[in-house]
Amino acid sequence: MNAEQSPGGGKLYKAIGETLKREIASGRFAETQVLPGERALCEMFAISRTTLRRAIVDLVAEGLLFHRHGAGTFIRRAAPRVDQPTSRLTGFTEDMRLRGFAASSRELERGVYLPTPEEAMMLGVGPSERIMRLSRLRLASGKPMAIEHAVVPCRFLPDIDAVGASLYDALEARHFRPARGLERLRATLLSDADAALLEVESRSPALYIQRIAYLADGQCVEFTRSYYRGDAYDFVSELTLSGPGRKGKSER
């Protein structure tokens, strides 16, 4: 019998692919996102590397697995799908809570610095005024969803350790919760480093969102740049006519 044929007459690599699917679905590799090495898998299933590689090629084509150069073969775990309204000013923690997901974060950076020229311009601060930078990987029910780089003038948050799960909760505790904001969205491709954090392939599509938030008195309190997974977010806007019964370009 051909080594690539299973006893039932089907291709052995196809059967191995189906077995790998079941193992992934069962949670066998739940503690790590990377698939075990070729030698371990060949021993596990008592097959040749050629057979294993053909099975993996099929699973990559189906989107269940993906390769990361120099790092191995990874399991593509589905992220929660989120409809994000653009008409409400909320933080990530509140957004996820409203949708029934457990929000969590992995901190990437926290510290006090002098602002870059871009940060100074966006926040309306002087070059010598201290700002806090807080960068986090944001997760929903354990799945990476977004990378956020937030900047806040230290006069609003002098204690950088006061920020816990929610930046907005920390601002509200000091009576500086944002009252309004402006967001700019554009499509982008993820860098290798950001793609690794979000557990997607390098150069995957993403949404880049730049937010500037203001207090009721007009002071700028927050400048945040975020990268949202393109396969996990749909941004939704509610549109209305500019006036009742108005004719012209708005009439359809």
C-alpha positions as CSV (number, residue, x, y, z in Angstrom):
1,M,0.0,0.0,0.0
2,N,1.3,3.5,-0.9
3,A,2.6,5.2,2.2
4,E,0.4,8.2,1.5
5,Q,-2.8,6.0,1.5
6,S,-4.8,5.2,4.7
7,P,-6.2,1.7,5.1
8,G,-9.7,3.0,4.2
9,G,-8.4,4.1,0.8
10,G,-8.3,7.9,1.5
11,K,-5.2,10.1,1.6
12,L,-3.4,9.6,4.9
13,Y,-2.5,13.3,5.1
14,K,-6.2,14.2,4.8
15,A,-7.0,11.9,7.7
16,I,-4.2,13.5,9.7
17,G,-5.5,17.0,8.9
18,E,-9.0,16.0,10.2
19,T,-7.4,14.6,13.4
20,L,-5.4,17.8,14.0
21,K,-8.6,19.8,13.6
22,R,-10.3,17.6,16.3
23,E,-7.3,17.9,18.6
24,I,-7.3,21.7,18.2
25,A,-11.1,21.9,18.8
26,S,-10.9,19.7,21.8
27,G,-8.5,22.2,23.5
28,R,-5.5,19.9,23.5
29,F,-3.2,22.7,22.5
30,A,-5.1,25.4,24.4
31,E,-2.2,26.3,26.7
32,T,-0.1,27.5,23.7
33,Q,-0.9,29.1,20.4
34,V,2.1,27.5,18.6
35,L,1.7,24.0,17.2
36,P,4.1,21.4,18.5
37,G,7.2,20.8,16.4
38,E,7.3,18.4,13.4
39,R,9.2,15.7,15.3
40,A,6.7,15.7,18.2
41,L,3.7,15.6,15.9
42,C,5.2,12.8,13.7
43,E,5.8,10.7,16.8
44,M,2.3,11.5,18.1
45,F,0.6,10.3,14.9
46,A,3.3,7.8,13.8
47,I,3.6,9.4,10.4
48,S,6.4,10.7,8.2
49,R,7.3,14.4,8.0
50,T,6.1,14.4,4.3
51,T,2.6,13.3,5.3
52,L,2.5,15.8,8.2
53,R,3.6,18.7,6.0
54,R,1.0,18.0,3.4
55,A,-1.7,18.0,6.2
56,I,-0.4,21.3,7.5
57,V,-0.4,22.8,4.1
58,D,-4.1,22.0,3.8
59,L,-4.9,23.5,7.2
60,V,-3.0,26.7,6.4
61,A,-5.0,27.0,3.2
62,E,-8.2,26.6,5.2
63,G,-7.1,29.4,7.6
64,L,-6.9,27.2,10.7
65,L,-3.1,27.5,10.9
66,F,-0.6,30.0,9.8
67,H,3.2,30.2,9.6
68,R,5.4,32.8,11.3
69,H,8.9,32.9,9.9
70,G,11.4,31.7,12.3
71,A,8.8,31.0,15.0
72,G,6.8,28.0,13.9
73,T,3.2,27.1,12.9
74,F,0.5,28.8,14.9
75,I,-3.2,28.1,15.6
76,R,-5.5,30.8,14.3
77,R,-8.0,31.1,17.1
78,A,-11.2,33.0,16.3
79,A,-11.5,36.4,18.1
80,P,-14.9,37.6,19.3
81,R,-16.7,39.7,16.6
82,V,-17.6,43.1,17.9
83,D,-19.9,45.8,16.5
84,Q,-18.4,49.1,17.7
85,P,-20.6,52.2,17.5
86,T,-18.7,55.4,16.6
87,S,-21.3,57.7,18.2
88,R,-20.4,56.9,21.9
89,L,-17.3,57.9,23.8
90,T,-16.4,54.8,25.8
91,G,-13.2,52.9,26.8
92,F,-12.3,49.4,25.8
93,T,-13.3,47.9,29.3
94,E,-16.8,49.4,29.1
95,D,-17.2,48.4,25.5
96,M,-16.4,44.7,26.2
97,R,-18.5,44.7,29.4
98,L,-21.5,45.9,27.5
99,R,-21.1,43.1,25.0
100,G,-20.7,40.3,27.6
101,F,-17.0,39.8,27.1
102,A,-14.5,39.7,30.0
103,A,-12.0,42.6,29.3
104,S,-8.4,42.2,30.3
105,S,-5.0,43.7,29.4
106,R,-1.4,43.0,29.1
107,E,0.8,46.0,29.8
108,L,3.4,46.9,27.3
109,E,4.7,50.2,28.6
110,R,3.9,52.6,31.5
111,G,5.9,55.6,32.4
112,V,6.3,59.4,32.7
113,Y,8.1,61.2,29.8
114,L,8.5,64.5,28.0
115,P,6.1,64.6,25.1
116,T,7.1,64.0,21.5
117,P,6.3,66.9,19.1
118,E,3.2,65.0,17.9
119,E,2.0,64.4,21.5
120,A,2.6,68.0,22.5
121,M,0.6,69.2,19.4
122,M,-2.3,66.8,19.9
123,L,-2.6,67.4,23.7
124,G,-1.9,71.1,23.5
125,V,0.9,70.9,26.1
126,G,4.3,72.5,26.2
127,P,7.5,70.6,25.4
128,S,8.5,70.5,29.1
129,E,5.2,69.3,30.5
130,R,5.2,65.7,31.7
131,I,2.9,63.2,30.1
132,M,2.1,59.6,31.0
133,R,2.3,56.9,28.3
134,L,0.4,53.7,28.8
135,S,0.5,51.0,26.1
136,R,-1.5,47.8,26.5
137,L,-2.6,44.8,24.6
138,R,-6.4,44.6,25.1
139,L,-8.1,41.2,25.2
140,A,-11.7,40.1,25.2
141,S,-12.4,36.8,26.9
142,G,-8.7,36.0,26.6
143,K,-8.5,36.8,22.8
144,P,-6.2,39.7,21.7
145,M,-8.3,42.4,20.1
146,A,-6.4,45.7,20.0
147,I,-3.1,47.4,20.9
148,E,-3.6,50.8,22.5
149,H,-1.0,53.6,23.1
150,A,-2.6,56.2,25.4
151,V,-1.0,59.5,26.4
152,V,-2.4,61.7,29.2
153,P,-0.9,64.9,30.7
154,C,0.3,64.2,34.2
155,R,-1.6,67.1,35.7
156,F,-4.7,64.9,35.2
157,L,-3.2,61.7,36.4
158,P,-0.1,62.5,38.6
159,D,0.0,58.9,40.0
160,I,0.8,56.7,37.1
161,D,0.0,53.6,39.2
162,A,-3.6,54.8,39.7
163,V,-4.7,53.3,36.3
164,G,-6.0,49.8,36.7
165,A,-8.2,48.0,34.2
166,S,-9.8,51.2,32.8
167,L,-8.1,54.5,32.0
168,Y,-11.4,56.3,32.0
169,D,-12.3,55.0,35.4
170,A,-9.0,56.4,36.7
171,L,-9.8,59.8,35.1
172,E,-13.3,59.8,36.4
173,A,-12.0,59.1,40.0
174,R,-10.2,62.4,39.7
175,H,-13.2,64.1,38.1
176,F,-11.5,64.3,34.7
177,R,-13.6,61.9,32.6
178,P,-13.7,62.9,28.9
179,A,-16.9,64.6,27.8
180,R,-16.4,64.4,24.0
181,G,-13.8,63.1,21.5
182,L,-12.7,63.1,17.9
183,E,-11.7,59.9,16.2
184,R,-9.9,59.4,12.9
185,L,-10.0,55.8,11.3
186,R,-8.0,54.4,8.5
187,A,-7.1,51.0,7.2
188,T,-3.5,49.8,7.7
189,L,-1.3,46.7,7.6
190,L,0.2,45.4,10.9
191,S,3.9,45.3,11.5
192,D,5.6,42.0,12.4
193,A,5.7,43.1,16.1
194,D,2.1,44.2,16.3
195,A,0.9,41.1,14.4
196,A,2.7,38.8,16.8
197,L,0.9,40.6,19.8
198,L,-2.5,40.2,18.1
199,E,-1.8,36.6,17.1
200,V,-2.4,37.2,13.4
201,E,-0.1,36.9,10.4
202,S,2.3,39.8,9.6
203,R,0.9,42.4,7.3
204,S,-2.7,41.4,8.2
205,P,-5.3,44.2,7.7
206,A,-6.2,46.3,10.8
207,L,-8.0,49.5,11.7
208,Y,-5.8,52.3,13.0
209,I,-7.8,54.7,15.2
210,Q,-6.5,58.0,16.5
211,R,-8.6,59.5,19.3
212,I,-8.4,62.9,21.0
213,A,-10.7,63.3,24.0
214,Y,-11.6,66.5,25.8
215,L,-13.0,67.6,29.1
216,A,-16.2,69.6,29.3
217,D,-14.1,72.8,29.5
218,G,-12.3,72.1,26.3
219,Q,-9.0,70.8,27.8
220,C,-7.5,67.9,25.9
221,V,-7.1,65.0,28.3
222,E,-6.2,62.0,26.1
223,F,-4.4,61.2,22.9
224,T,-4.7,57.5,22.0
225,R,-3.5,55.6,19.0
226,S,-4.9,52.1,18.6
227,Y,-4.6,49.1,16.2
228,Y,-7.7,46.9,16.1
229,R,-7.8,43.5,14.4
230,G,-9.5,43.8,11.1
231,D,-11.2,40.3,11.5
232,A,-12.7,41.2,14.9
233,Y,-14.3,44.7,14.6
234,D,-17.1,46.2,12.6
235,F,-17.5,50.0,13.2
236,V,-21.1,51.1,13.0
237,S,-22.4,54.6,12.5
238,E,-25.9,55.9,12.7
239,L,-26.7,58.4,9.9
240,T,-29.5,60.9,9.7
241,L,-30.5,63.6,7.2
242,S,-29.2,67.0,8.0
243,G,-32.7,68.4,8.5
244,P,-36.4,67.3,8.2
245,G,-37.7,67.5,4.7
246,R,-34.5,69.0,3.4
247,K,-34.0,68.6,-0.3
248,G,-31.0,68.8,-2.6
249,K,-27.9,66.6,-2.2
250,S,-29.3,64.8,0.8
251,E,-32.4,63.7,-1.0
252,R,-32.4,60.1,-2.3
